[in-house]
Amino acid sequence: MGDLELPDLLRECAPQVLAAVVRRYGDFEACEDAVQEALLAAARQWPETGVPEQPRNWLITVAGRRRVELLRNETARRRREEALCQEPAPAVRGDDELALLLLCCHPALSVPAQVTLTLRAVGGLTTAEIARALLLPEATVGQRISRAKQRIRDTGTRFEMPAPQQLGERLTAVRHVLYLIFNEGYTASSGDALSRVELTREAIRLTRQLHRRLFQDGEVAGLLALMLLTDARRPARTGPDGTLIPLAEQDRSRWDAAAIAEGVAIITRTLARAPIGPFQLQAAIAAVHDEAARAEDTDWPQILALYGMLHALAPSPMVTLNRIVARAMVDGPAAGLAALDGVAGDPVLGRHHRTAAVRAHLLEMAGDRAAAREQYRRAARLTLSRPEQRYLESRASRLR
């Protein structure tokens, strides 16, 4: 832990400290506020005084003192305060971070609330950092966190591992939330930047921790592999001026070889031992892309077969669209365009910018430059990401 930078150290400690304080005092809402104050105190003091030998214990002690201060104002709890003050500091338990993740992804919360609370309570990000990462006003994020904590309190949920029969459903929510955080970081849905590294880094860190706790869970392993294999391409996704560079045109020597090797090893090991799930299939597809030395070496028939399995297991509009791309790469642009015509009535695909971008690309491959130009422009109008808009407009301009 001594080799970590201070922000990384605080984020790694945050969920363990919060779990220990909640277990001691109860009341997630008040304890989370107390831990945030302890983290801020550490961020101010440690650069001057040095990092304590036991930083987690320091944070637990400071957060506990703050929680006790709050208890002093609650006359009905004075006896409880006296008893608590005499107890030794609570220890960090091995399943704390998992229990905290499950609490933040409680089914009573909306998905945006789950994402925000996970970044705050488990990721250790401040309200301002979350607001910057999600491109939201800080007041909005603060309100979302407050409502989420209030909702957890209203449900009467205790800080503990759910019953075995509830664990599977709750883990599905956790994986989904971590995937959403990663995707928003890798390709920002709006704004000037194509990606927001702080979100992808946090999603990978949290998923790695989850994988350590649930090593036998094939879908957690698949999710981690998918993140590593996808994020490995990030250094080559943009030019020096921030221009988007599509996968087929990227300088693959800039890809993160270590992340690719780790991701391939994880998914290879997992596919051999665990029941196949959607994240594992997506990771396998990413591995096929990453293992191709050149774009023209990509094994598209294998990718098409994997998308066929994914479509059968977990159909979705984006899986359908990606399967059409793979079909076009195997059988030619005419086959891809015919498949696009077949899903023209899908309400999600019909208004998504990626559908127009795929159609434009296939029209360009087929030699219909005028129609391709119009579709690129349509795709640019549909996306809120300015890097994607600039890229799509540039593609349209090249076809004049």
N, C-alpha and C positions, 0 to 999 in steps of 0.2 A: 504493500500500500504506500510505502514511502516514495516510490518512483512516480506516483501519479501527480499531475498538476492539481492545484487547489480546487478549481471548479469540478474536475473529474472526481476528486476524492470526496467532496461534499455530496455529489450526486450518487456516488456509490454507497455512502453511509446513510443517505436520507431515508430510504425505505426501511432499513434495519432499525434505525433510531425511531422512526414513527411507529413501527410495529411494537417495539419494546415499550414505548410510552403509552400506546393505546391499550396494550395488554395490562399495564399497571393501573391506569386511571380510567379506562373506558372513555366514552364520548369522543368518537373519531373527529368530530368537527373542532372541538376545542384543542384536542391534542395536536391536530395538524397545524393549527395556528401557532401553537407553542413551538413545534419543531421548526417551522419556517423562521420564527424569531431566533431560534438557536443557530440555524444555518446562516442567517444574516450576521449574527454576532461573530461567528467563526470567520466569515468572509472579511469582516472588519478587523478582527483582532489577530488572527493567525499570521498574516503577512508581517506583522510587527513583532509578535511574541514567539513565533514559531509554532509548528504543528505539534500538539500534545502527543505524548507517547502512545496513548490510547484515545484516538480521536472520536471513536464511537461513544466511548464512555463519557467523554467530555460533553458531547452533544446531548446524550441522554440525560446527564445531570442538569445541564442548563435548561433543556426543554422541560424536564420534570419540575425544576424550580419555578419556571414560568407558569406551568399548569397549576402548581400549588398556589401561586399568587392569585390566580383566577379563582381557585377554590376558596381562598380567604374571604372573597366577596360574596360567597354563597353560605349564608349563616346555617342553612340546613345541613351543610356538609362539614361543619367544623370538626366533629368527632372523627369523621373519615379522614380529614386532612392530617390530624395528629397521628393517626395510625399509619398513614402512608409515609409521612416524613420519617418515621422510625425504621422503615423497611430498607434493605439494601437495594442498590440500583438493579433493575431487571436485566436479565441476560438476553443476548441476541440468540434467537433460535434458528435452526436450519431452514424451516419452512416459512419464515416470516414474510419474505418477499413474495412467495407464491400466494400466501393468504391475503397479502395486501393487494396484489394484482386482482385476485378474485373479488375482493371487496370493491375495488374501483370499477370493476366491470359488472357490478350488480345488475340483475335484469330489470330492476325498477328504474334505472337511469337510462336516458336516451343515449344513442351512440355518440353524439357530440359531447355530452357530459362525461361519458366514459373516457373518451379520448383526452379531454382536458384534465380530468381528475387523475388519470394515470400519469400524465406528464408532470403534474404537480406533486402528487403524493409518492409515486414510485420513481419517477424520473428526477425529482428534486429540482425542477425548473421553477423559477419565480414566475409570478403572474406576468411581469413585464416580458420575460423571455418567451413565455407561451404566446403572448399576444403578438410579439414580433414573428415567431415561427409560424403562427397560423394566420397572420395578416388580419388580426382582429383588434378592435380597440381594447385597451387594457381594462377599461370599466366593464366591457362585455365579458371578458374572461373572468374577472373577479366575481361578477354576478353568477356566471355559470358554475364556478367552483363553489360558491356559497350555497346555491340552490342544490347542487349535487350532494354536498355534505348534509344539508338539511333533510334531503330526501332519504339518505341513508339512516339518519337519526329517526325519522318518522317511521321507517319500516321496522325499527327495533332490531336491526341486524347486529349481531355481535361479531367482534373480531376473532374469528376462528375458521378453521377449515370446514367447508360445507360437507354435508353427508355424502357418502360415496355415490349414491344414486343421483345427486345433483352435480357432482364434480364434472362429468363429461360435458354437460350443457354449458356450465360456467367456463370451462376451458375453451370451448368453441368461441365464446364471446371474447375471451382474452386474446386468442390467436387473431380474431377478426380485428380487434382494436389495434394490436401491434402492427398488423398488415396495413391498416388504414394510415397509421402514423408514418410508416415507411413510405408508402406510396405518395402521400402528400409531400414528403420531403424529397423524394426522388424526382417527381414531376409535379411541381406546384400547380394547383388548379387555377391560380390567378397570380397576377403580379409581374414584376420586371425580371425576376430571376427564374431560371428553368428549374433549379432545385434549391432546397434548403438543407444544407448538410447537417445542421444540428438535429433535425428530425430523423434523418436516416441513421445517423450515428446513435441516437438514443434508442430507436427501435431495434437496432442490431444488438446494442448492449443489453436491453431488457430481454430480448428473445434468447440471447446467449445465456443469461442467468436462468431463464425459464427452462432451457434445454438441460442445464446442469442439474436442475431439480427433478426434471421429468425426462431423463435420458431415454427411457423406453417408449416415449410417446412419439410415434412416427410422424405425426403431423407437426409437432413442435420442431422436430429435426428438419422436416421438409421446409418449414417456414424459414428457419435459420439459413438453410442452404440456399433457398430462393433469394433471400436478402443479400447474402454474400455474393452470389453469382451475378446478381443484377447490379449491385453497387460497385462491383469490380470494374464495370465499364464507365463509371462516372467520369474519370479523368479525361476520357476521349469523347465525351458527349457534346462538348462545346469547344469552339475555337477561342483564340486569344481575346476576341471582342465579345465573347458570350454567345456567338451564333450557334444555334443547334446543329449538330452533325448526326445524321441518321445512322443506324447500326451498320448498314452496308458500306458506309463511307468512312467509318472510324478507323483511326490508326490503332490497330490492335496491340501494337507493342507498348502502348500506353495503358493498357488494361492492367489491373492489379493481379499479377500472377499468383501471389500468395493467397489472396482471397478466393481466386478460382480453384486453386488446388484444395483448399479447405472445404469449399462448397461441394466440389465434386466428390471428395472423400466422404463427406457426411451423407450425401444423397445416395451414393453407391452402397454404403453400409446399411442405410435405412431401408432401401428398396429390397434388400436381400432378407430382411428380418421382420418387417412390420407390414400390417395390412395397408394396401395402397390407398392414399387419400389425395384430395385435390392439390394441397400444397406440395406434396411429393412430386406429383405429375408436372406442376409448374416448374419446380426446381429441375426436374429432368430435362424439360424443354430448354430452360436457361443454360443447363450444362452442355447440351448439344450445340447451342449457339457459341458458347464460350470456348469450346474445344476446337472449333474450326479456325485454322490459322488464317484463312482468308474468307471473305464473304462468300465467294463462289465455291468454297469447300463445304459449306453448310449442308448437313444431311437433312434436306427438306422432307424426303419420304418418312424418315423417322419422326420428325417433328409433326408431320400430318397425322401419323399413327397415334402419337401421344395426345394430340388435340382431340382425336376421335375418342380416346379413352376418357379424357377430361370432360368432353361434352356429354358422354354417357353417365359420368359419375356426378358432375356438378355443372349442369348447363347454365349459361348466363349469356347476355348479349355480347360481352367482350370476348368470351370464349368462342362464340359463333363467328365474330369478326376475325379473330386471329386464325381460326380454322380456315376461313375463306382465303386469307393471305397465304397460308401454307398450301392450300389447294392450288392457288394460282402459281405458286413457285414450282409445284410439281407438274401440273397439267397445262400451264400457260395462262396468260391474262384473260383470254376469252372465257375459260372455265370459271375464273374468279369473278368476272363481271356477271356471268349468268347466275352464280351463287348469290351475289349481292342483290340482283334483281329479285331473287327468291325470298329475301328477307326485307324487302322494301317496306312492308307494312309494319315492321316491328317499331313500336312507339319510341323505344329507347335508342335504337340504332338510327332511326330516321332523323333524329335531331342532334346526334353526337358528331362532333367535329372529326373524330377519327374515321367514321364511316365515309365522309366526304373525302378525307385525305387518302384513304385506301382506294376509293373509286378513282380519284385523280391519278394515283400512281399506276393503277392497272390500265387506265386509258392511255397514259403516257407510254407504258410498255407496249400497248397495242398500236401505237402510232397515231392516235387521235389527239393531236396537240391542242386543238381549240377546245374540245370538251374537257380535256385534262386541266387546262388553264382555268376554266370556269369552276371546276370542282375544287381546285386548290384555293381559289378566292372564296368560295363558299365555306370551306373548312376554316379559313382564316377568320371569317366573320363569326363563326360559331364558337371559337375558343376564347377564353379569358386570359390565357397565358400569352404575354407579349413576346417572349422568345419564340413560341410556336407560331404566333401570328407573323412575325418577321420571316421565319423560315418558309412558311407556306406562301407568303406573298412573293418571296424570292424565287420559289419554284414556279409560280405562275408567271413571273416576269421573264424567266428564261425561255418560256414557250411562246413568246410573241413571234 
